[in-house]
Amino acid sequence: MSQFYQQLAALSPEQRALFEKKLAAKGLTNGLKSLNVSTIPPRPADQPIPLSFAQQRLWFVQQLDPENTAYNVASVLKLKGALNVSAL
């Protein structure tokens, strides 16, 4: 969770109401309702995860021509130098 959402979650109900008033005063009428992470219901574990558009496209291309290996391009990359673990 980002620091912003952590700060919002830590607000007391009074602080949250005041924050929503200040947002409304600036013309942001949705207030925190659009930012409330808990309003999005979790996906049930027994349901399949839908494919992204890119995954659907790749599936379609493979079904269209199963022998085509255009997306299976092998490449090798050799890295030299010390490994920056924090960047990795």
N, C-alpha and C positions, 0 to 999 in steps of 0.2 A: 504494500500500500504506500502511496506517495506521502511525503511529509504533509502536503496540503490536506489530504483526506484524513490523516492521523489527527491533525489539528482540529478539523471539523468534528471528528468523532469524539474528541475530548471536551467539546463545548458542553456546558450545562444547558438545560432547557431554557433558562433565562437568557444566557449568552447567545444561544442559537436564535431565540426570538428577536433579540436586539439586532443581531447580525442580519436576519431576514428583513427587519424594518429598514435598516440602512441600505440594503440592496434594493428594496422596493422604492426607497426615496430617490435612488439613482436611476430608476426606470427598469431595474432588473426584477420584473414581477414574479418570475418563477422562484426566486430565492434559492434556497438549498434543495428544493424538491428535485431539480434536475441533477443535482450532485449527490444525492443520497444513494450510496452504493447498495444499501440494504433493500431498495425497492426492486432490484433486478433479482428475480427468483433463480436459484441455482438449477442447473439442468439435472434432471433425474439420472442417476447412474445407469439405469437399465435402458436408456434411450441412446441410439447411435448419434455420434457427433456428425453434423452435416459437413460436407466437403466445401472448401472455399471455391471461389470461381476458378482460380488457377488450377486447383486439383481436379475440378470437373473438366476443364479444358484438356488437361493431360490425359485423363481417363478416356475422354472422347477420342482424342487423337490416337491413343493406343488401340481402342476398339475399332477405329476406322481402318487402321493399317497395322496389325499386330507385329508384322515383320520389320517395320521401320524402326531403326535405332537412332533416329536423329536427336532425341533427347538424352540418349545415353552416351555422352561424349566423355571419354576418359581423359584425365589430365593429371599431371604430377607437378607438385610445387615443392621445391626444396628451400627451407628456411635456414639461414645462418645467423649465428650470434646468440646472445643470451636470451632466454625466455623470460618475458615480462609476465609473471603469473597474474598480477593484479589486472593487467590489460586483457589477458586471456579470459 
